[in-house]
Amino acid sequence: MNNNRNRSITMRTRQQGVVLFIALIVLVAMTLAGLAIMRSVDTSTLVSGNVAFRQAALSSGDRGLDAAFTWLKANAITGVLNANSFPDGYYATSYVPVDWTASSAWNNAKVVGTDANGNAVSYVISRLCANLGPYDATCASGGSVGGTKNNFDVGTNAWTSPPVIYFRVTVRVDGPRSTLSIVQSNIAIQM
C-alpha cells in the first residue's frame, strides 16, 4: 500500500508544472489575439477617416469647377479669353505641367477659398488652343482644321455659327491631414 501512495505523490508532483506551462502559453496567445484585434480596429478607424477626408476634398473640387465655369461664362464674349490672365488662373493656350501635384504648377492658380471642412480650393483654366489671340483652327477638336461639326463646317476653314471652344479646368484641393485631390474637366463654351 505504501508503494501506491508513493506513486500517486510522484505523479502529482510531475503534473503541476505542465499545467502551468500550458496555461501560460494559452494566456500569451490570447494576449496576442487581443492586441491584433485592437490594432485592426484602430486601422479600420484610420482608413474610414481618410476616406471621409478624400470624399470631402472631391466635393470641394466641384466648388472649384463651378467657380471656373462661372468665370468662363462671364468672360466668353468680352475678349478676355484671347490672352493669358494669370490673376484669374487662365491660360489662353494649352497648359500642361510635368507634375500637377508640384506646388510650382499652381503658381498662377486662382484661389477660390477654404470651405468649412478646411479644404483650400484653387483652379487653373487652359484654353485648348495652340496660339494666343482670337480663336482659330488650332482651337478646334485637338487643333485639326475641319474639326467636329460643332466647330467647323466639314471641309472648310469657316466656323459654324456660333463656334464652340474647349477649355480644360484643373482644380486642386488641399485638405486636412495632407489630403490632396486634383480634379480635371473639359468644358465646351459657345463663343
C-alpha positions, -999 to 999 in steps of 0.1 A, spaced: 0 0 0 29 23 7 41 17 -28 8 30 -43 9 61 -21 44 70 -32 34 65 -68 5 89 -66 26 116 -48 52 113 -75 27 117 -104 11 147 -88 44 164 -84 53 159 -120 20 172 -135 18 205 -116 45 222 -138 30 210 -171 -4 226 -165 12 259 -155 32 259 -187 2 252 -209 -18 279 -191 10 304 -198 11 296 -235 -27 300 -238 -25 333 -219 2 346 -242 -18 335 -273 -50 353 -260 -30 384 -253 -15 385 -288 -50 379 -303 -64 408 -283 -36 431 -294 -42 421 -331 -79 429 -328 -72 463 -312 -48 471 -339 -73 460 -366 -100 483 -352 -76 512 -350 -65 507 -386 -101 505 -398 -109 537 -380 -80 555 -397 -89 542 -431 -126 552 -428 -114 587 -416 -91 590 -446 -119 580 -470 -141 607 -454 -114 633 -459 -110 622 -495 -147 624 -502 -149 659 -487 -120 670 -509 -137 657 -540 -169 675 -531 -149 707 -527 -134 701 -562 -169 706 -576 -169 740 -560 -138 749 -579 -152 736 -612 -183 757 -607 -163 788 -600 -142 783 -631 -172 777 -653 -189 808 -639 -157 828 -647 -156 814 -683 -192 822 -690 -188 857 -677 -158 864 -699 -168 844 -731 -178 874 -751 -155 901 -737 -123 892 -755 -105 884 -721 -101 848 -732 -78 857 -761 -48 864 -737 -34 849 -705 -50 862 -673 -28 848 -646 -46 865 -617 -77 847 -628 -58 814 -632 -64 815 -670 -40 803 -698 -51 812 -734 -31 782 -746 -29 746 -735 -11 745 -701 1 710 -690 28 710 -663 50 679 -658 35 672 -624 2 685 -613 10 677 -577 40 700 -577 34 734 -560 51 752 -589 23 740 -613 -1 762 -592 19 795 -592 -7 812 -614 -38 794 -600 -69 813 -589 -77 807 -552 -114 801 -547 -111 799 -509 -113 775 -480 -146 757 -471 -159 747 -437 -141 714 -438 -107 731 -441 -103 723 -478 -84 750 -498 -96 752 -534 -78 766 -564 -81 762 -602 -63 766 -635 -81 771 -668 -65 763 -701 -80 772 -735 -72 742 -757 -56 764 -784 -21 763 -798 -18 801 -800 -27 833 -781 -52 857 -797 -86 851 -812 -97 815 -816 -88 799 -848 -84 765 -864 -60 754 -836 -88 756 -811 -110 730 -827 -110 694 -816 -73 689 -809 -61 716 -834 -72 699 -866 -87 721 -893 -122 708 -902 -127 695 -866 -160 684 -853 -192 698 -868 -197 718 -836 -167 739 -846 -161 739 -883 -181 732 -914 -166 700 -927 -141 706 -955 -139 744 -950 -120 768 -927 -151 786 -917 -165 785 -882 -200 773 -877 -222 798 -860 -217 801 -831 -183 783 -827 -176 761 -796 -143 765 -778 -129 738 -755 -113 745 -721 -96 723 -696 -103 731 -659 -80 716 -633 -89 720 -597 -66 714 -567 -80 708 -532 -56 708 -503 -73 695 -472 -66 684 -436 -42 655 -429 -23 664 -461 -52 654 -483 -46 663 -519 -73 660 -546 -69 670 -582 -99 671 -605 -100 678 -642 -129 685 -665 -132 697 -701 -158 724 -708 -172 735 -742 -185 770 -744 -202 787 -774 -185 819 -783 
